[in-house]
Amino acid sequence: MNKKADSDSSSLEPAVDLSFRCINTAEDILLEKPRYNLRSCKVSSQGKYYSRAIRLNNNTLTDLKGFKEVIEKLLDNSTELAWIDLSFNDLSAIDPVLTQYPELQVLNLHGNSIAKLSEVDKLGALPNLKRLTLHGNPIETEKGYRNYVLSVLPHLKSLDFSSVTKQERATAEMWKRTHSKPKRMKQEVGP
């Protein structure tokens, strides 16, 4: 059976599960042992986990400083990271480090403190992102929230655990055309 990588998170290897560990900083990740479950990850001879998924939900992260370096130490092939769960932390921004994972398909950011819709723009650099969660963040209350996210990320299949419909795509495209700001011409300043 050939598993299609973008079908859903269940097609990925078991996740390195570091949820509910009171992790405050990226460096703290390396101090913790992943949760054991029936589908625990295999470990390489270098002590790195064979996984394309990581669960860091329900911790106390406020930023992702040092995240890339930690993930490189933790995972055998960190460049193939496809699923990240950062839900229920205290992140106030979408860190650009997340865009350094071009294979990222699933990103859970719900239940954080992201307040600016423009933060979503950063995720436009992720060509394979199919599933995104942002509900439970202050941005969810912004007018046009869903249309904005879908206009920036038209390739999403699911937003906030809800499938994206063809009608929503069309509405988001129209919304984008009516809400994009025209570029201003520079005015020449006279002597």
ZALUMLUM-274454 format. One record per residue (C-alpha): residue number from 1; x, y, z; residue in three letters. Coordinates in pm, 1 decimal, padded with zeros to 6 digits, always signed. Layout:
! ZALUMLUM-274454
@resi=NUM xx=X yy=Y zz=Z resn=ALA
...
***
This chain:
! ZALUMLUM-274454
@resi=1 xx=+00000.0 yy=+00000.0 zz=+00000.0 resn=MET
@resi=2 xx=+00140.9 yy=+00337.2 zz=-00101.0 resn=ASN
@resi=3 xx=+00061.2 yy=+00597.1 zz=+00161.0 resn=LYS
@resi=4 xx=+00002.9 yy=+00941.8 zz=+00023.9 resn=LYS
@resi=5 xx=+00190.9 yy=+01190.3 zz=+00242.6 resn=ALA
@resi=6 xx=-00060.4 yy=+01471.7 zz=+00216.4 resn=ASP
@resi=7 xx=-00368.6 yy=+01262.8 zz=+00288.0 resn=SER
@resi=8 xx=-00361.3 yy=+01334.7 zz=+00661.2 resn=ASP
@resi=9 xx=-00140.5 yy=+01323.7 zz=+00965.0 resn=SER
@resi=10 xx=-00209.3 yy=+00953.6 zz=+01021.7 resn=SER
@resi=11 xx=-00001.6 yy=+00869.0 zz=+00713.0 resn=SER
@resi=12 xx=+00310.1 yy=+01003.4 zz=+00882.0 resn=LEU
@resi=13 xx=+00544.0 yy=+00814.0 zz=+01109.6 resn=GLU
@resi=14 xx=+00459.0 yy=+00833.0 zz=+01478.9 resn=PRO
@resi=15 xx=+00508.9 yy=+01182.5 zz=+01617.7 resn=ALA
@resi=16 xx=+00777.3 yy=+01271.6 zz=+01866.8 resn=VAL
@resi=17 xx=+00532.5 yy=+01358.4 zz=+02142.9 resn=ASP
@resi=18 xx=+00656.8 yy=+01629.5 zz=+02378.0 resn=LEU
@resi=19 xx=+00315.7 yy=+01762.1 zz=+02473.4 resn=SER
@resi=20 xx=+00226.0 yy=+01859.1 zz=+02831.4 resn=PHE
@resi=21 xx=+00591.5 yy=+01892.1 zz=+02939.9 resn=ARG
@resi=22 xx=+00604.4 yy=+02253.2 zz=+03068.5 resn=CYS
@resi=23 xx=+00849.9 yy=+02337.8 zz=+02791.1 resn=ILE
@resi=24 xx=+00929.9 yy=+02711.7 zz=+02805.5 resn=ASN
@resi=25 xx=+01199.2 yy=+02742.3 zz=+02536.7 resn=THR
@resi=26 xx=+01311.4 yy=+02546.2 zz=+02233.0 resn=ALA
@resi=27 xx=+01625.4 yy=+02444.0 zz=+02421.8 resn=GLU
@resi=28 xx=+01404.4 yy=+02280.9 zz=+02688.4 resn=ASP
@resi=29 xx=+01284.0 yy=+02035.0 zz=+02422.9 resn=ILE
@resi=30 xx=+01613.7 yy=+01847.2 zz=+02439.1 resn=LEU
@resi=31 xx=+01581.2 yy=+01806.0 zz=+02816.9 resn=LEU
@resi=32 xx=+01260.2 yy=+01605.5 zz=+02786.0 resn=GLU
@resi=33 xx=+01191.4 yy=+01247.7 zz=+02680.1 resn=LYS
@resi=34 xx=+00903.9 yy=+01197.4 zz=+02437.3 resn=PRO
@resi=35 xx=+00590.1 yy=+01029.8 zz=+02563.9 resn=ARG
@resi=36 xx=+00578.3 yy=+00657.6 zz=+02507.3 resn=TYR
@resi=37 xx=+00285.3 yy=+00515.2 zz=+02315.9 resn=ASN
@resi=38 xx=+00214.1 yy=+00204.6 zz=+02113.7 resn=LEU
@resi=39 xx=+00352.6 yy=+00367.1 zz=+01799.5 resn=ARG
@resi=40 xx=+00663.4 yy=+00527.6 zz=+01945.1 resn=SER
@resi=41 xx=+00937.9 yy=+00649.0 zz=+01714.4 resn=CYS
@resi=42 xx=+01244.2 yy=+00449.2 zz=+01627.4 resn=LYS
@resi=43 xx=+01579.3 yy=+00600.6 zz=+01720.0 resn=VAL
@resi=44 xx=+01890.8 yy=+00616.7 zz=+01501.8 resn=SER
@resi=45 xx=+02238.3 yy=+00515.1 zz=+01618.8 resn=SER
@resi=46 xx=+02303.8 yy=+00890.1 zz=+01671.9 resn=GLN
@resi=47 xx=+02009.2 yy=+00908.2 zz=+01912.7 resn=GLY
@resi=48 xx=+01785.4 yy=+01097.8 zz=+01669.9 resn=LYS
@resi=49 xx=+01422.3 yy=+01007.7 zz=+01614.1 resn=TYR
@resi=50 xx=+01293.3 yy=+00880.3 zz=+01280.7 resn=TYR
@resi=51 xx=+00987.9 yy=+01098.5 zz=+01248.3 resn=SER
@resi=52 xx=+00842.0 yy=+01371.0 zz=+01031.6 resn=ARG
@resi=53 xx=+00605.6 yy=+01489.9 zz=+01303.9 resn=ALA
@resi=54 xx=+00643.1 yy=+01663.2 zz=+01639.7 resn=ILE
@resi=55 xx=+00390.4 yy=+01744.7 zz=+01910.4 resn=ARG
@resi=56 xx=+00476.7 yy=+02043.1 zz=+02126.9 resn=LEU
@resi=57 xx=+00121.1 yy=+02127.8 zz=+02222.1 resn=ASN
@resi=58 xx=+00010.8 yy=+02227.9 zz=+02569.8 resn=ASN
@resi=59 xx=+00341.7 yy=+02375.9 zz=+02679.8 resn=ASN
@resi=60 xx=+00441.7 yy=+02733.1 zz=+02766.6 resn=THR
@resi=61 xx=+00640.3 yy=+02836.5 zz=+02458.8 resn=LEU
@resi=62 xx=+00635.3 yy=+03211.6 zz=+02391.6 resn=THR
@resi=63 xx=+00872.3 yy=+03204.9 zz=+02093.6 resn=ASP
@resi=64 xx=+01066.3 yy=+02959.1 zz=+01877.4 resn=LEU
@resi=65 xx=+01416.9 yy=+03097.1 zz=+01923.5 resn=LYS
@resi=66 xx=+01663.1 yy=+02812.9 zz=+01854.7 resn=GLY
@resi=67 xx=+01386.7 yy=+02585.5 zz=+01718.6 resn=PHE
@resi=68 xx=+01564.6 yy=+02485.4 zz=+01397.9 resn=LYS
@resi=69 xx=+01885.3 yy=+02388.1 zz=+01577.5 resn=GLU
@resi=70 xx=+01693.9 yy=+02184.7 zz=+01835.3 resn=VAL
@resi=71 xx=+01491.5 yy=+02003.4 zz=+01569.7 resn=ILE
@resi=72 xx=+01813.8 yy=+01920.4 zz=+01382.6 resn=GLU
@resi=73 xx=+01947.7 yy=+01758.2 zz=+01701.0 resn=LYS
@resi=74 xx=+01619.9 yy=+01576.7 zz=+01770.6 resn=LEU
@resi=75 xx=+01513.5 yy=+01437.6 zz=+01431.3 resn=LEU
@resi=76 xx=+01708.7 yy=+01220.0 zz=+01192.5 resn=ASP
@resi=77 xx=+01597.4 yy=+01414.2 zz=+00884.8 resn=ASN
@resi=78 xx=+01465.2 yy=+01746.2 zz=+01013.2 resn=SER
@resi=79 xx=+01432.8 yy=+01895.5 zz=+00663.8 resn=THR
@resi=80 xx=+01144.6 yy=+01655.3 zz=+00597.3 resn=GLU
@resi=81 xx=+00938.7 yy=+01771.5 zz=+00894.9 resn=LEU
@resi=82 xx=+00578.4 yy=+01755.1 zz=+00773.7 resn=ALA
@resi=83 xx=+00361.9 yy=+01795.3 zz=+01084.8 resn=TRP
@resi=84 xx=+00406.1 yy=+02037.6 zz=+01375.7 resn=ILE
@resi=85 xx=+00163.6 yy=+02080.0 zz=+01664.1 resn=ASP
@resi=86 xx=+00228.5 yy=+02400.7 zz=+01858.6 resn=LEU
@resi=87 xx=-00127.8 yy=+02440.8 zz=+01981.8 resn=SER
@resi=88 xx=-00204.6 yy=+02568.7 zz=+02330.6 resn=PHE
@resi=89 xx=+00119.7 yy=+02753.9 zz=+02393.9 resn=ASN
@resi=90 xx=+00160.3 yy=+03131.2 zz=+02427.0 resn=ASP
@resi=91 xx=+00300.5 yy=+03221.2 zz=+02086.1 resn=LEU
@resi=92 xx=+00214.1 yy=+03578.5 zz=+01985.5 resn=SER
@resi=93 xx=+00361.5 yy=+03553.7 zz=+01635.1 resn=ALA
@resi=94 xx=+00420.4 yy=+03298.9 zz=+01362.1 resn=ILE
@resi=95 xx=+00794.6 yy=+03255.9 zz=+01370.5 resn=ASP
@resi=96 xx=+00961.9 yy=+03261.4 zz=+01026.2 resn=PRO
@resi=97 xx=+01157.1 yy=+02949.5 zz=+01130.5 resn=VAL
@resi=98 xx=+00845.0 yy=+02748.7 zz=+01042.6 resn=LEU
@resi=99 xx=+00885.3 yy=+02847.3 zz=+00677.2 resn=THR
@resi=100 xx=+01218.3 yy=+02663.6 zz=+00668.5 resn=GLN
@resi=101 xx=+01032.4 yy=+02332.3 zz=+00645.6 resn=TYR
@resi=102 xx=+00914.8 yy=+02314.2 zz=+00282.3 resn=PRO
@resi=103 xx=+00761.1 yy=+01968.0 zz=+00339.1 resn=GLU
@resi=104 xx=+00533.7 yy=+02101.1 zz=+00615.5 resn=LEU
@resi=105 xx=+00177.9 yy=+01983.1 zz=+00549.4 resn=GLN
@resi=106 xx=+00005.6 yy=+02019.2 zz=+00886.8 resn=VAL
@resi=107 xx=+00054.5 yy=+02309.3 zz=+01127.5 resn=LEU
@resi=108 xx=-00149.0 yy=+02342.6 zz=+01444.9 resn=ASN
@resi=109 xx=-00129.0 yy=+02685.7 zz=+01606.3 resn=LEU
@resi=110 xx=-00471.7 yy=+02702.2 zz=+01771.7 resn=HIS
@resi=111 xx=-00502.7 yy=+02825.6 zz=+02127.3 resn=GLY
@resi=112 xx=-00211.0 yy=+03070.3 zz=+02117.0 resn=ASN
@resi=113 xx=-00191.3 yy=+03451.8 zz=+02135.4 resn=SER
@resi=114 xx=-00147.8 yy=+03546.8 zz=+01768.8 resn=ILE
@resi=115 xx=-00318.2 yy=+03884.6 zz=+01729.7 resn=ALA
@resi=116 xx=-00222.6 yy=+04012.0 zz=+01382.7 resn=LYS
@resi=117 xx=-00378.1 yy=+03864.4 zz=+01069.9 resn=LEU
@resi=118 xx=-00069.0 yy=+03968.8 zz=+00875.6 resn=SER
@resi=119 xx=+00125.7 yy=+03698.5 zz=+01063.7 resn=GLU
@resi=120 xx=-00044.8 yy=+03445.1 zz=+00834.9 resn=VAL
@resi=121 xx=+00135.7 yy=+03599.0 zz=+00534.9 resn=ASP
@resi=122 xx=+00456.7 yy=+03427.0 zz=+00645.8 resn=LYS
@resi=123 xx=+00301.0 yy=+03086.7 zz=+00580.6 resn=LEU
@resi=124 xx=+00263.2 yy=+03166.6 zz=+00210.9 resn=GLY
@resi=125 xx=+00619.5 yy=+03036.0 zz=+00173.1 resn=ALA
@resi=126 xx=+00502.6 yy=+02680.9 zz=+00253.4 resn=LEU
@resi=127 xx=+00396.9 yy=+02520.1 zz=-00076.9 resn=PRO
@resi=128 xx=+00280.5 yy=+02191.1 zz=+00077.3 resn=ASN
@resi=129 xx=+00079.6 yy=+02327.2 zz=+00371.5 resn=LEU
@resi=130 xx=-00261.6 yy=+02160.3 zz=+00352.4 resn=LYS
@resi=131 xx=-00400.1 yy=+02179.3 zz=+00706.0 resn=ARG
@resi=132 xx=-00377.2 yy=+02477.5 zz=+00939.4 resn=LEU
@resi=133 xx=-00540.2 yy=+02561.3 zz=+01270.1 resn=THR
@resi=134 xx=-00550.8 yy=+02913.3 zz=+01411.9 resn=LEU
@resi=135 xx=-00880.2 yy=+02921.5 zz=+01603.8 resn=HIS
@resi=136 xx=-00856.8 yy=+03028.9 zz=+01964.0 resn=GLY
@resi=137 xx=-00612.3 yy=+03307.9 zz=+01875.4 resn=ASN
@resi=138 xx=-00716.3 yy=+03675.4 zz=+01889.9 resn=PRO
@resi=139 xx=-00695.5 yy=+03691.9 zz=+01507.2 resn=ILE
@resi=140 xx=-01000.2 yy=+03467.5 zz=+01486.6 resn=GLU
@resi=141 xx=-01218.4 yy=+03761.6 zz=+01591.6 resn=THR
@resi=142 xx=-01093.1 yy=+03986.4 zz=+01309.1 resn=GLU
@resi=143 xx=-01347.9 yy=+04068.5 zz=+01042.0 resn=LYS
@resi=144 xx=-01287.5 yy=+03854.5 zz=+00734.9 resn=GLY
@resi=145 xx=-01056.5 yy=+03614.4 zz=+00924.0 resn=TYR
@resi=146 xx=-01134.1 yy=+03298.7 zz=+00724.8 resn=ARG
@resi=147 xx=-01142.7 yy=+03480.4 zz=+00390.6 resn=ASN
@resi=148 xx=-00809.6 yy=+03645.7 zz=+00467.1 resn=TYR
@resi=149 xx=-00637.7 yy=+03318.5 zz=+00559.9 resn=VAL
@resi=150 xx=-00775.3 yy=+03140.4 zz=+00253.7 resn=LEU
@resi=151 xx=-00678.0 yy=+03428.0 zz=+00025.4 resn=SER
@resi=152 xx=-00319.0 yy=+03412.7 zz=+00152.8 resn=VAL
@resi=153 xx=-00308.0 yy=+03031.2 zz=+00154.8 resn=LEU
@resi=154 xx=-00531.8 yy=+02918.9 zz=-00134.4 resn=PRO
@resi=155 xx=-00383.1 yy=+02566.9 zz=-00133.0 resn=HIS
@resi=156 xx=-00523.1 yy=+02480.3 zz=+00214.0 resn=LEU
@resi=157 xx=-00755.8 yy=+02182.0 zz=+00224.9 resn=LYS
@resi=158 xx=-00855.0 yy=+02238.3 zz=+00587.1 resn=SER
@resi=159 xx=-00863.3 yy=+02543.1 zz=+00813.2 resn=LEU
@resi=160 xx=-00945.2 yy=+02509.4 zz=+01182.0 resn=ASP
@resi=161 xx=-01039.0 yy=+02142.6 zz=+01138.3 resn=PHE
@resi=162 xx=-01300.1 yy=+02237.0 zz=+00877.8 resn=SER
@resi=163 xx=-01265.0 yy=+02140.6 zz=+00511.1 resn=SER
@resi=164 xx=-01227.3 yy=+02426.8 zz=+00266.7 resn=VAL
@resi=165 xx=-01505.7 yy=+02424.5 zz=+00008.1 resn=THR
@resi=166 xx=-01493.3 yy=+02537.8 zz=-00354.4 resn=LYS
@resi=167 xx=-01734.5 yy=+02817.8 zz=-00264.7 resn=GLN
@resi=168 xx=-01503.3 yy=+02937.4 zz=+00013.2 resn=GLU
@resi=169 xx=-01210.6 yy=+02940.7 zz=-00229.6 resn=ARG
@resi=170 xx=-01409.9 yy=+03150.1 zz=-00475.5 resn=ALA
@resi=171 xx=-01526.2 yy=+03385.5 zz=-00199.9 resn=THR
@resi=172 xx=-01170.0 yy=+03420.6 zz=-00067.1 resn=ALA
@resi=173 xx=-01040.7 yy=+03500.1 zz=-00415.3 resn=GLU
@resi=174 xx=-01307.0 yy=+03768.4 zz=-00461.6 resn=MET
@resi=175 xx=-01238.3 yy=+03899.2 zz=-00110.0 resn=TRP
@resi=176 xx=-00868.4 yy=+03923.6 zz=-00193.3 resn=LYS
@resi=177 xx=-00938.6 yy=+04129.0 zz=-00506.4 resn=ARG
@resi=178 xx=-01163.2 yy=+04370.7 zz=-00321.7 resn=THR
@resi=179 xx=-00938.5 yy=+04406.6 zz=-00017.2 resn=HIS
@resi=180 xx=-00596.1 yy=+04430.7 zz=-00173.4 resn=SER
@resi=181 xx=-00453.4 yy=+04776.3 zz=-00155.7 resn=LYS
@resi=182 xx=-00354.0 yy=+04936.1 zz=-00485.4 resn=PRO
@resi=183 xx=+00009.7 yy=+05034.6 zz=-00507.5 resn=LYS
@resi=184 xx=+00064.8 yy=+05406.4 zz=-00484.4 resn=ARG
@resi=185 xx=+00279.6 yy=+05586.6 zz=-00731.5 resn=MET
@resi=186 xx=+00565.3 yy=+05783.0 zz=-00579.7 resn=LYS
@resi=187 xx=+00495.5 yy=+06148.9 zz=-00594.7 resn=GLN
@resi=188 xx=+00778.8 yy=+06365.7 zz=-00708.5 resn=GLU
@resi=189 xx=+00875.4 yy=+06630.7 zz=-00461.0 resn=VAL
@resi=190 xx=+00941.0 yy=+06969.1 zz=-00617.3 resn=GLY
@resi=191 xx=+01221.0 yy=+07209.1 zz=-00521.1 resn=PRO
***
